[in-house]
């Protein structure tokens, strides 16, 4: 990824990269016999036979009518895919068909397609903007009875890489020199970043704290949350019970609610996105207007560069890029497990091999640059990967397949 590395380092470079290896469908007929009787009155037994014959004929007639009606309905519909859409049989790009709504749509020359991440529909209900969220006396994102999950253990700002040690006893920052790391905090259960700021959650209380790198100090700014994400200027938290999304005001531990029930939140450099807990659809927040707009169907994961939002379809059959117009998306890759981004670049891990590949958006091409990894994180100009067993942190040298180990174990 880093253009400045034209040659791999002489020491510590791992040829072929350190992550190499597997990660990851009767008819019938009848006749009527006519009997001619004498003028004598039929007996009781004969009357019974006649009645039974009539009943039998009616039953046959009803059965025939039902059979005709059922035949008119056609054969059973094909089984629905996991996301309720028809799926393509060919997972490689270019594909003859892509997942569409409600059927399968052909790819247009421009790559535009009604994908699993796009569909017309009304915008999501908008919560009252600026409404103060209920909280404990201490303030912050409202707590809930549910357990607080751990967060990521590797994260990066635009300039710095951070990790949590295996025992969760410390948060460390990579110095960028000779694989050296320096401790910046004690115990933490998860770390989150914006372009400039590091945040950590306390393992005992679950509270979120903000790091002042210049002063080397930490300040508590909110109660526990089930997840946090930041744009370049704003930090957002999802309450532990998933009943609301809150924006940090920047003052003390004051937060305001910007959305109701939510499953997950994602951010780009400028925009907040959220997934609806009922439908799974992704929605975009217009902070200036305080409104939310639905922009796509459910996805298994989303990630954004500084300018573009990407989503992996719920069935993992493709990666799609949001066009920025209505709910338009275009496919940029086939079968994929996960996506990661830096400020300028999209990366994806192959669904079969687990290998990581880099996207050249200008050319529309993908290049394999490494084997499987537990996770990946990127600063503005460096890509880092954690080995599948979390035993080491590696830096991509910029030469295909070449990575350099820069540190030891990381918390899973």
C-alpha positions as CSV (number, residue, x, y, z in Angstrom):
1,X,0.0,0.0,0.0
2,X,2.7,2.4,0.9
3,X,4.2,4.0,-2.2
4,X,7.4,5.0,-0.4
5,X,8.5,1.4,0.0
6,X,9.9,0.5,-3.4
7,X,12.2,-2.2,-1.9
8,X,11.4,-4.5,1.1
9,X,13.6,-4.0,4.1
10,X,16.8,-6.0,4.4
11,X,16.1,-7.1,7.9
12,X,12.9,-8.8,9.1
13,X,11.2,-9.0,5.7
14,X,9.2,-12.1,5.2
15,X,9.2,-13.3,1.6
16,X,5.8,-14.4,0.4
17,X,4.4,-12.7,3.5
18,X,4.0,-14.0,6.9
19,X,0.3,-14.7,6.6
20,X,0.6,-17.4,3.8
21,X,-1.6,-20.4,4.3
22,X,-5.3,-21.2,4.6
23,X,-7.1,-18.9,7.2
24,X,-9.8,-19.1,6.1
25,X,-41.6,-32.3,-10.0
26,X,-52.4,-38.9,-13.5
27,X,-54.5,-38.5,-15.1
28,X,-57.6,-40.9,-15.1
29,X,-60.9,-41.5,-16.8
30,X,-64.3,-42.9,-15.9
31,X,-67.5,-44.0,-17.6
32,X,-71.2,-44.1,-16.7
33,X,-73.2,-47.3,-17.1
34,X,-77.0,-46.6,-17.7
35,X,-79.4,-49.2,-16.4
36,X,-83.1,-49.3,-17.6
37,X,-85.4,-50.4,-14.9
38,X,-89.0,-51.6,-15.2
39,X,-91.8,-49.4,-13.9
40,X,-91.7,-51.1,-10.6
41,X,-90.6,-49.0,-7.5
42,X,-87.0,-49.3,-6.6
43,X,-86.2,-51.0,-3.4
44,X,-84.5,-49.4,-0.4
45,X,-81.2,-51.1,-1.2
46,X,-81.3,-49.9,-4.8
47,X,-81.9,-46.3,-3.5
48,X,-78.8,-46.6,-1.3
49,X,-76.6,-47.7,-4.2
50,X,-77.8,-44.8,-6.3
51,X,-77.0,-42.3,-3.6
52,X,-73.6,-43.7,-3.1
53,X,-72.9,-43.6,-6.8
54,X,-73.9,-40.0,-6.9
55,X,-71.6,-39.1,-4.0
56,X,-68.7,-40.9,-5.6
57,X,-69.2,-39.1,-8.9
58,X,-69.3,-35.7,-7.1
59,X,-66.0,-36.6,-5.3
60,X,-64.3,-37.4,-8.5
61,X,-65.6,-34.2,-10.1
62,X,-64.3,-32.1,-7.1
63,X,-60.9,-33.8,-7.2
64,X,-60.6,-33.1,-10.9
65,X,-61.4,-29.4,-10.4
66,X,-58.9,-29.1,-7.7
67,X,-56.2,-30.7,-9.8
68,X,-56.8,-28.3,-12.6
69,X,-56.6,-25.3,-10.3
70,X,-53.4,-26.5,-8.7
71,X,-51.9,-27.2,-12.1
72,X,-52.7,-23.7,-13.2
73,X,-50.6,-22.2,-10.4
74,X,-47.4,-23.6,-11.8
75,X,-44.5,-25.3,-10.2
76,X,-43.1,-24.3,-6.8
77,X,-40.9,-21.2,-6.7
78,X,-37.2,-21.7,-6.4
79,X,-35.7,-21.7,-2.9
80,X,-34.9,-18.2,-1.7
81,X,-31.4,-17.2,-1.0
82,X,-30.3,-16.2,2.5
83,X,-31.2,-12.5,1.8
84,X,-34.4,-13.3,-0.1
85,X,-32.8,-12.6,-3.5
86,X,-31.8,-14.7,-6.5
87,X,-28.1,-15.5,-6.4
88,X,-25.6,-15.8,-9.2
89,X,-23.9,-19.1,-9.9
90,X,-20.6,-17.5,-11.0
91,X,-18.8,-15.8,-8.2
92,X,-16.0,-14.4,-10.3
93,X,-15.9,-11.0,-11.8
94,X,-17.0,-10.0,-14.4
95,X,-20.2,-11.9,-13.6
96,X,-23.1,-12.6,-15.9
97,X,-25.5,-11.8,-13.2
98,X,-25.5,-10.1,-9.8
99,X,-27.8,-10.4,-6.8
100,X,-30.8,-8.1,-7.6
101,X,-34.1,-7.0,-6.3
102,X,-36.5,-8.8,-6.6
103,X,-34.8,-11.0,-9.2
104,X,-31.4,-11.2,-10.9
105,X,-30.3,-8.2,-12.8
106,X,-27.7,-8.1,-15.6
107,X,-24.6,-6.1,-15.2
108,X,-24.6,-2.9,-17.3
109,X,-21.5,-1.7,-19.0
110,X,-21.0,0.9,-16.2
111,X,-21.2,-1.7,-13.5
112,X,-24.4,-0.2,-12.1
113,X,-26.7,-2.8,-10.6
114,X,-29.6,-3.1,-8.2
115,X,-27.6,-5.0,-5.7
116,X,-28.3,-6.5,-2.3
117,X,-27.2,-3.1,-0.9
118,X,-29.8,-1.1,-2.9
119,X,-33.5,-0.8,-3.1
120,X,-36.1,1.9,-3.3
121,X,-38.0,2.6,-0.2
122,X,-39.0,5.3,2.2
123,X,-36.4,6.8,4.5
124,X,-36.2,5.6,8.0
125,X,-38.1,7.4,10.7
126,X,-36.1,10.3,12.1
127,X,-35.6,10.6,15.8
128,X,-36.0,14.0,17.6
129,X,-32.7,15.8,16.8
130,X,-30.7,17.1,19.7
131,X,-32.8,15.3,22.4
132,X,-30.9,14.9,25.5
133,X,-30.3,11.2,26.3
134,X,-31.2,9.7,29.6
135,X,-28.1,8.8,31.6
136,X,-26.7,8.1,34.9
137,X,-25.7,11.0,37.2
138,X,-22.2,10.8,35.7
139,X,-23.6,11.4,32.2
140,X,-22.4,9.8,29.0
141,X,-23.9,7.1,26.8
142,X,-26.7,5.5,28.8
143,X,-25.8,2.3,30.6
144,X,-27.9,-0.9,30.3
145,X,-28.2,-4.2,32.1
146,X,-26.7,-6.1,29.2
147,X,-23.1,-7.1,29.4
148,X,-20.6,-4.8,27.7
149,X,-18.7,-6.5,24.9
150,X,-15.0,-6.2,24.3
151,X,-13.9,-3.9,21.5
152,X,-11.1,-4.1,18.8
153,X,-7.7,-4.8,20.1
154,X,-5.8,-3.2,17.2
155,X,-6.7,0.2,15.8
156,X,-5.0,3.1,14.0
157,X,-5.4,6.8,13.7
158,X,-4.1,8.6,10.6
159,X,-0.6,8.5,12.0
160,X,-0.3,6.0,14.7
161,X,-0.9,2.2,15.3
162,X,-2.1,0.9,18.7
163,X,-2.6,-2.5,20.2
164,X,-3.7,-4.1,23.4
165,X,-1.4,-6.7,25.0
166,X,-2.6,-10.3,25.3
167,X,-3.5,-10.0,28.9
168,X,-5.4,-6.7,28.3
169,X,-3.1,-5.1,30.9
170,X,-1.8,-2.4,28.6
171,X,-2.4,-0.3,25.5
172,X,0.8,0.3,23.4
173,X,1.7,2.6,20.5
174,X,4.0,1.6,17.8
175,X,6.9,4.0,17.6
176,X,7.7,3.2,13.9
177,X,11.3,2.2,14.7
178,X,12.8,-1.2,15.0
179,X,9.7,-2.9,16.1
180,X,9.6,-0.8,19.3
181,X,6.3,-0.1,21.2
182,X,5.6,2.2,24.1
183,X,3.0,1.9,26.7
184,X,0.3,4.7,26.7
185,X,-2.3,3.2,29.0
186,X,-3.0,0.5,31.5
187,X,-5.8,-2.0,31.2
188,X,-8.3,-1.7,28.4
189,X,-11.0,-4.0,27.0
190,X,-11.2,-2.3,23.6
191,X,-9.7,0.6,21.6
192,X,-11.3,2.9,19.0
193,X,-9.9,5.7,16.8
194,X,-10.8,8.7,14.7
195,X,-8.3,10.2,12.3
196,X,-6.5,11.9,15.1
197,X,-7.7,10.5,18.5
198,X,-7.4,7.3,20.4
199,X,-10.3,6.1,22.7
200,X,-10.3,3.1,25.1
201,X,-12.9,1.3,27.2
202,X,-12.2,0.5,30.8
203,X,-12.4,-3.3,31.5
204,X,-13.9,-2.8,34.9
205,X,-16.6,-0.1,34.3
206,X,-16.9,-0.2,30.5
207,X,-16.7,3.6,30.5
208,X,-15.1,5.2,27.4
209,X,-12.0,7.4,27.8
210,X,-10.2,9.8,25.5
211,X,-6.5,10.0,25.0
212,X,-4.7,13.4,24.9
213,X,-1.5,12.3,23.1
214,X,0.2,15.6,23.6
215,X,-0.2,15.5,27.4
216,X,-0.1,11.7,27.7
217,X,-3.4,11.8,29.7
218,X,-6.7,10.0,29.7
219,X,-10.2,11.5,30.4
220,X,-13.4,9.7,31.0
221,X,-16.1,11.0,28.6
222,X,-18.9,8.5,28.8
223,X,-20.7,5.4,30.1
224,X,-20.4,2.0,28.5
225,X,-21.5,1.4,24.9
226,X,-21.8,-1.7,22.6
227,X,-19.7,0.0,20.0
228,X,-18.1,3.3,19.1
229,X,-17.1,4.9,15.7
230,X,-15.8,8.3,14.8
231,X,-15.7,10.6,11.8
232,X,-12.9,13.2,11.6
233,X,-14.7,15.5,14.0
234,X,-17.3,13.5,15.9
235,X,-17.4,10.5,18.1
236,X,-20.6,8.3,18.2
237,X,-21.6,5.6,20.6
238,X,-24.2,2.8,20.4
239,X,-25.9,2.1,23.8
240,X,-25.3,-1.3,25.3
241,X,-29.0,-2.2,24.8
242,X,-28.9,-1.0,21.2
243,X,-31.8,1.4,21.9
244,X,-30.0,4.5,20.7
245,X,-27.0,6.2,19.0
246,X,-25.4,9.1,20.7
247,X,-23.0,11.8,19.7
248,X,-20.4,13.1,22.0
249,X,-20.7,16.9,22.4
250,X,-17.1,17.4,23.2
251,X,-17.8,18.8,26.6
252,X,-17.2,16.8,29.7
253,X,-19.2,13.6,29.4
254,X,-22.2,15.1,27.7
255,X,-23.8,13.2,24.8
256,X,-26.9,13.8,22.7
257,X,-29.2,11.2,21.0
258,X,-29.2,11.3,17.2
259,X,-31.0,8.0,16.4
260,X,-33.2,5.3,18.0
261,X,-32.8,1.5,17.9
262,X,-29.8,0.5,15.9
263,X,-27.8,-2.7,15.2
264,X,-24.4,-1.4,14.2
265,X,-22.7,1.9,13.4
266,X,-20.0,2.8,10.8
267,X,-18.2,6.0,9.8
268,X,-16.3,7.5,7.0
269,X,-14.2,10.6,7.5
270,X,-17.3,12.8,7.4
271,X,-20.4,10.6,7.7
272,X,-22.1,8.3,10.2
273,X,-24.0,5.2,8.9
274,X,-26.2,2.8,10.9
275,X,-28.0,-0.5,10.3
276,X,-31.6,-1.0,11.2
277,X,-32.1,-3.7,13.8
278,X,-35.3,-5.0,12.2
279,X,-34.6,-4.9,8.5
280,X,-30.8,-4.8,8.5
281,X,-30.9,-1.9,5.9
282,X,-28.1,0.6,6.1
283,X,-29.0,4.3,6.5
284,X,-26.9,7.5,6.2
285,X,-27.0,10.4,8.7
286,X,-27.2,14.0,7.5
287,X,-25.8,15.7,10.5
288,X,-26.7,19.3,9.3
289,X,-30.4,18.4,9.0
290,X,-30.5,15.8,11.7
291,X,-32.1,13.3,9.3
292,X,-31.6,9.7,8.3
293,X,-32.0,8.2,4.8
294,X,-32.0,4.6,3.8
295,X,-29.4,3.9,1.2
296,X,-29.2,0.1,0.9
297,X,-30.1,-3.4,1.8
298,X,-28.3,-5.4,4.6
299,X,-24.7,-6.2,4.4
300,X,-22.4,-8.4,6.4
301,X,-20.0,-5.5,6.9
302,X,-19.2,-2.0,5.8
303,X,-16.1,0.1,5.6
304,X,-15.2,3.5,4.2
305,X,-12.2,5.4,2.8
306,X,-12.2,9.2,3.0
307,X,-14.5,9.4,0.0
308,X,-16.2,6.1,-0.6
309,X,-18.4,3.6,1.3
310,X,-18.2,-0.1,0.6
311,X,-20.3,-3.0,1.7
312,X,-20.0,-6.8,1.6
313,X,-23.3,-8.4,0.6
314,X,-25.1,-10.4,3.3
315,X,-24.3,-13.7,1.4
316,X,-20.7,-12.6,0.9
317,X,-21.1,-13.0,-2.9
318,X,-19.7,-9.5,-3.6
319,X,-18.4,-6.1,-2.6
320,X,-20.3,-3.1,-3.6
321,X,-19.4,0.6,-3.7
322,X,-22.0,3.2,-2.9
323,X,-22.4,5.6,-5.8
324,X,-23.6,8.5,-3.5
325,X,-26.9,8.8,-5.5
326,X,-30.1,7.6,-3.9
327,X,-29.6,3.9,-3.2
328,X,-27.3,3.2,-6.1
329,X,-24.4,0.7,-5.6
330,X,-22.0,-0.9,-8.1
331,X,-20.1,-4.2,-7.7
332,X,-16.4,-3.9,-7.5
333,X,-15.5,-7.5,-6.4
334,X,-16.8,-11.0,-6.2
335,X,-16.8,-13.4,-3.2
336,X,-15.4,-11.7,-0.1
337,X,-15.1,-12.3,3.6
338,X,-14.2,-8.9,5.1
339,X,-13.3,-5.4,4.0
340,X,-10.8,-3.0,5.5
341,X,-9.9,0.6,4.5
342,X,-7.3,3.3,4.9
343,X,-8.0,6.9,4.1
344,X,-7.5,6.2,0.4
345,X,-7.5,2.5,-0.2
346,X,-9.9,-0.5,0.0
347,X,-8.7,-4.0,1.0
348,X,-10.6,-7.3,1.0
349,X,-10.0,-10.8,2.2
350,X,-10.8,-13.7,-0.1
351,X,-13.7,-15.8,1.0
352,X,-11.9,-19.1,0.1
353,X,-8.2,-18.5,0.9
354,X,-8.4,-15.7,3.4
355,X,-5.7,-13.8,1.5
356,X,-5.8,-10.1,1.6
357,X,-6.0,-8.1,-1.7
358,X,-5.7,-4.4,-2.5
359,X,-8.0,-2.5,-4.8
360,X,-6.8,-0.1,-7.4
361,X,-10.0,2.0,-7.9
362,X,-8.6,3.8,-10.9
363,X,-8.0,0.6,-12.8
364,X,-10.7,-1.4,-11.2
365,X,-8.2,-4.2,-10.4
366,X,-7.3,-6.3,-7.4
367,X,-3.9,-7.5,-6.4
368,X,-3.1,-10.1,-3.8
369,X,-0.6,-8.6,-1.3
370,X,-0.6,-11.1,1.6
371,X,-2.0,-14.3,3.2
372,X,-4.7,-14.6,5.9
373,X,-4.7,-12.4,9.0
374,X,-6.8,-12.2,12.1
375,X,-7.4,-8.5,11.4
376,X,-5.9,-5.5,9.6
377,X,-5.6,-1.8,10.3
378,X,-4.2,1.1,8.4
379,X,-2.8,4.6,9.0
380,X,-2.8,7.1,6.2
381,X,0.2,5.5,4.6
382,X,0.9,2.1,6.3
383,X,-1.0,-1.2,6.3
384,X,-0.6,-3.5,9.3
385,X,-1.8,-7.1,9.8
386,X,-2.1,-9.4,12.8
387,X,-1.2,-13.0,12.3
388,X,-4.1,-15.6,12.5
389,X,-2.9,-16.8,15.9
390,X,-2.4,-13.2,17.2
391,X,1.3,-14.0,17.8
392,X,2.6,-11.1,15.8
393,X,2.0,-7.7,14.2
394,X,3.3,-7.2,10.6
395,X,3.7,-4.2,8.4
396,X,3.2,-4.3,4.7
397,X,6.4,-3.1,2.9
398,X,4.7,-2.1,-0.3
399,X,6.2,-4.9,-2.3
400,X,3.7,-7.6,-3.1
401,X,3.8,-10.4,-0.5
402,X,6.5,-8.8,1.6
403,X,5.7,-8.0,5.2
404,X,7.9,-7.2,8.2
405,X,7.3,-8.3,11.7
406,X,7.1,-5.3,14.1
407,X,5.8,-6.7,17.3
408,X,4.8,-9.6,19.4
409,X,1.5,-11.0,20.7
410,X,-1.8,-9.0,20.5
411,X,-5.0,-9.7,22.5
412,X,-7.5,-11.7,20.5
